[in-house]
Amino acid sequence: MVQSASTMSSVHAKAVARQKIARLAFWSIVVALVVLALKFAAWYITGSVALYSDALESIVNVIASAAALWAIQVSYKPADQDHPFGHHKAEYFSAVLEGVLIVVAALLILNEVWSSWQAKAPLEQPWTGLAINGVATVINAVWAWLLIRVGRAEKSPALVADGSHIMTDVVTSIGVFIGLVGAVLTGWRILDPALAVIVALNILWQGWHVIGSSMNGLMDRAVDTQEHMRIRDLISSNCKGALEVHDLKTRIAGRATFIEFHLVVDAGMTVGDSHVICDRIEDALKAEIPSVRVTIHVEPDDEAKLPKGTTAVPFA
């Protein structure tokens, strides 16, 4: 079977995107391990509960990054007999796991805060610990920005969730830095555990957000209104020869966007002619929307929902 140049180009583009996402997911584990080592070193030097809590969240980052790599590899597996629509939703499971782990990390932080509140041990070498933690924070910030940017561009929920999780770690580290600087300069040791509580609550909110977004994906959420209108416009501008389009439905599964609608044509039109219209619409959608899956139900004119003679608006 001879493939067209556009089809081969599309396959190549998907392969490149897959390699890019998988490469980032792998390096995310490496980065998470480096940051984890730095943060535990900072805690070991200072004895700060806030830095210890920050390091605890980094453990979650390592686990979450490994889960993201697994989910991405599964999501790219081709459709098979048991999964005829593909494995795109695997990334959502990874994102849900990350959200749960974020919540667990926040609870562990609150537990450590309680222990520290009772002990109130003095800080040791705070400036050295802050410097080490600062290096880890910069690494995390750059990496989180990269993961979110690429994840959104390639429609990878696992990368976006991983980046969002790491970004919460950045917020945590900044909060810890402010708290420890205040504790050292003022001598108010209570600032260390107090700020850790605020950071934990922020992490809980972020975790809930990640879980909520992932659950929407698992529930076959439709595309947003702006994307829906763009799809309508693409179909309308490429359905010349058809009488009407109705019952447009969409859903998102990871990188893939599924589009389904009914195309009404003249009852006397041949199958070949109606297929030409379908191909034109599909080609237009595939050229504008990455990883799109299109299903078109061709119907005779007696299935039209608009009054006969209506030609201004193709959608019913």
LINHUMO-V754900 format. One line per field, one symbol per residue. ss: DSSP state (a for helix, b for strand, c for the rest). phi: phi as a letter, one per 30 degrees, with the letter a starting at -180 (. if undefined). psi: psi as a letter, one per 20 degrees, with the letter a starting at -180 (. if undefined). Layout:
BEGIN
ss: ???
phi: ???
psi: ???
END
This chain:
BEGIN
ss: ccccaaaaaaaaaaaaaaaaaaaaaaaaaaaaaaaaaaaaaaaaaaccaaaaaaaaaaaaaaaaaaaaaaaaaaaccccccccccccccaaaaaaaaaaaaaaaaaaaaaaaaaaaaaaccccccaaaaaaaaaaaaaaaaaaaaaaaaaaaacccaaaaaaaaaaaaaaaaaaaaaaaaaaaaaacccaaaaaaaaaaaaaaaaaaaaaaaaaaaaaccccccaaaaaaaaaaaacccccccbbbbbbbbbbccbbbbbbbbbbcccccaaaaaaaaaaaaaaaaaacccbbbbbbbbbaaacccccccccccbc
phi: .dcddddddddddddddddddddddddddddddddedddddddddciddddddddeddddeddddddddddddddddddbddbdcjcededdddddedddddddddddddddddddeddhdddchdddddddddddddeddddddddddddddchceddddddddddddddeddddeddddddddciddddddddddddddddedddddddddddeddchddddeddddddedddddbcejccabbhdbbacbiddccbbacccbddddddddddddddddddddddcbdhdbcbccdbdddcdcdddjdbdbdcc
psi: ppqrhhghhgggghgggghgghgghghhggghgggggghhggghhhjphghghghghhghggghhghggghggghiprqahhmijakhihhhhghggggghggggghhghghggghhhglqqqplhhgghgghgghgggggggggggggggghjlohgggggghghhhhggghgggggghgggghijnhihfhghhgggghhggghghggggghhgghjlqrrrgghghgggggggijkphrhqprlpqqqpnchqpppprpoprphiqqhgghhggghgggggghhhoqlqopppopqriijqhqqqipihoip.
END
